[in-house]
Amino acid sequence: MFAEWIHSSNGLPREGQQIEFLLECRSVAMEGSYTHHAFRSHWAEYAVDRVHSWRNLREGSDLATSARNEASSVLSSAQRLDSIHLPLNLGGLAHAT
């Protein structure tokens, strides 16, 4: 589960913290970090007064990573079809083109 949204007026993230943030008058969150007193996304930098709220990105990432690791361990313990040797049909004809 994701962390709760924190209004920027109530507090700011730690320096270098990976976060999601919402700009004023926008409904889609952006991923980025808080560095040098600004919210930074991959494309741009936003002043604190332009950001409505933010939340910690790490908690959601940790859940996704743990689910991915669990799926990987289940799949790695399953028998692979490419390692099973199935007999070929006898009597078949091969045609060259």
WOPE-V890781 format. One record per backbone hydrogen bond with DSSP energy under -1.0 kcal/mol. CO is the residue of the C=O (numbers start at 1). NH is the residue of the N-H. If there is no record, write none. Layout:
co=CO nh=NH
co=CO nh=NH
This chain:
co=6 nh=54
co=7 nh=10
co=14 nh=17
co=17 nh=34
co=18 nh=57
co=19 nh=32
co=20 nh=55
co=21 nh=30
co=22 nh=52
co=22 nh=53
co=23 nh=26
co=30 nh=21
co=32 nh=19
co=33 nh=40
co=34 nh=16
co=38 nh=35
co=39 nh=46
co=40 nh=33
co=44 nh=41
co=46 nh=39
co=47 nh=50
co=48 nh=51
co=50 nh=24
co=52 nh=8
co=53 nh=22
co=54 nh=6
co=55 nh=20
co=57 nh=61
co=58 nh=62
co=59 nh=63
co=60 nh=64
co=61 nh=65
co=62 nh=66
co=63 nh=67
co=64 nh=68
co=65 nh=69
co=66 nh=70
co=67 nh=71
co=68 nh=72
co=69 nh=73
co=70 nh=74
co=71 nh=75
co=72 nh=76
co=73 nh=77
co=80 nh=83
co=81 nh=84
